[in-house]
Amino acid sequence: MGIDTTTAYNGNDVSKLPSSDLFAWAGNGIWDNGAACGRQYFVRCLSAQTPGTCKTGQIIKVKIVARASKNGAILVLSNIAFGVIANPSAALVNIEFAGA
């Protein structure tokens, strides 16, 4: 997923992304007219359609960098962030998140 420059926290400047590559796009439910940009959330994988997809005990902290263009998503994680908490071959997982 590319960054939508009309809703991005730092424009299209990828050098401003967190060096850890642990970032996310905010869905409409938490976007808050752009106020979500820069917010940080703790995220963990709760479940998935395929058993064993979630990586037990893994909690990450992500920074919101833009609005998600995927309808119905609360958070869309970067590939690196997703791979830390779940098997990267999974398409979707159920997550739990809280403000950091």
C-alpha positions as CSV (number, residue, x, y, z in Angstrom):
1,M,0.0,0.0,0.0
2,G,1.5,3.4,-0.9
3,I,1.1,6.5,1.1
4,D,-1.8,8.7,0.0
5,T,-0.1,12.1,-0.1
6,T,-3.4,13.9,0.4
7,T,-3.7,12.3,3.8
8,A,-0.1,11.7,4.8
9,Y,1.4,13.0,8.0
10,N,4.7,13.8,6.4
11,G,3.6,14.2,2.8
12,N,5.3,11.7,0.5
13,D,8.7,11.9,2.3
14,V,9.5,8.3,3.1
15,S,12.6,9.4,5.0
16,K,10.2,10.6,7.7
17,L,8.8,7.1,8.3
18,P,9.9,5.4,11.6
19,S,13.3,3.8,11.1
20,S,12.0,0.7,12.7
21,D,9.5,0.3,9.8
22,L,6.8,-0.2,12.5
23,F,4.1,2.1,11.2
24,A,0.4,1.9,10.2
25,W,-2.3,3.6,8.2
26,A,-5.4,4.7,10.2
27,G,-8.9,3.6,9.2
28,N,-11.8,5.9,9.3
29,G,-12.8,4.8,12.8
30,I,-9.6,6.3,14.3
31,W,-8.6,8.8,11.6
32,D,-10.2,11.7,13.4
33,N,-9.9,14.2,10.4
34,G,-6.1,13.7,10.4
35,A,-5.6,14.1,14.1
36,A,-4.5,10.5,14.3
37,C,-1.3,11.3,12.3
38,G,1.7,10.8,14.6
39,R,-0.2,8.9,17.2
40,Q,1.3,5.7,18.4
41,Y,-0.5,2.5,19.3
42,F,0.5,-0.8,20.9
43,V,-0.8,-3.6,18.7
44,R,-1.0,-7.4,19.0
45,C,-2.6,-10.2,17.0
46,L,-5.6,-11.8,18.6
47,S,-6.8,-14.4,16.1
48,A,-7.0,-15.3,12.4
49,Q,-9.0,-17.7,10.2
50,T,-6.0,-20.1,10.2
51,P,-4.9,-21.3,13.6
52,G,-1.3,-20.5,14.5
53,T,-1.2,-17.3,12.4
54,C,-0.6,-15.0,15.3
55,K,2.8,-14.9,17.0
56,T,2.1,-15.4,20.6
57,G,3.3,-12.7,23.0
58,Q,4.4,-10.3,20.3
59,I,3.3,-6.7,20.9
60,I,4.5,-3.8,18.7
61,K,4.3,-0.1,18.9
62,V,3.3,1.6,15.6
63,K,3.1,5.2,14.5
64,I,0.2,6.4,12.3
65,V,1.6,7.9,9.1
66,A,-1.6,8.3,6.9
67,R,-5.2,7.4,6.4
68,A,-5.8,3.8,5.2
69,S,-7.4,3.5,1.8
70,K,-8.7,0.0,2.6
71,N,-12.4,0.1,3.5
72,G,-13.4,-1.4,6.8
73,A,-9.9,-1.5,8.2
74,I,-9.2,0.0,11.6
75,L,-5.4,-0.2,11.1
76,V,-3.4,-1.3,8.1
77,L,0.1,-2.3,9.3
78,S,3.3,-2.0,7.3
79,N,4.6,-5.3,6.0
80,I,7.4,-5.3,8.7
81,A,5.0,-4.6,11.5
82,F,2.5,-7.2,10.3
83,G,5.3,-9.8,10.1
84,V,6.4,-9.2,13.7
85,I,2.9,-10.1,15.1
86,A,1.6,-12.6,12.5
87,N,2.6,-14.9,9.8
88,P,3.2,-12.6,6.8
89,S,1.4,-15.0,4.4
90,A,-1.9,-14.3,6.2
91,A,-4.2,-11.8,4.5
92,L,-6.1,-10.6,7.6
93,V,-5.9,-10.9,11.3
94,N,-7.9,-9.7,14.2
95,I,-6.0,-7.3,16.4
96,E,-6.1,-5.6,19.7
97,F,-4.7,-2.1,20.0
98,A,-4.4,0.7,22.6
99,G,-2.9,4.2,22.6
100,A,0.8,4.2,23.5
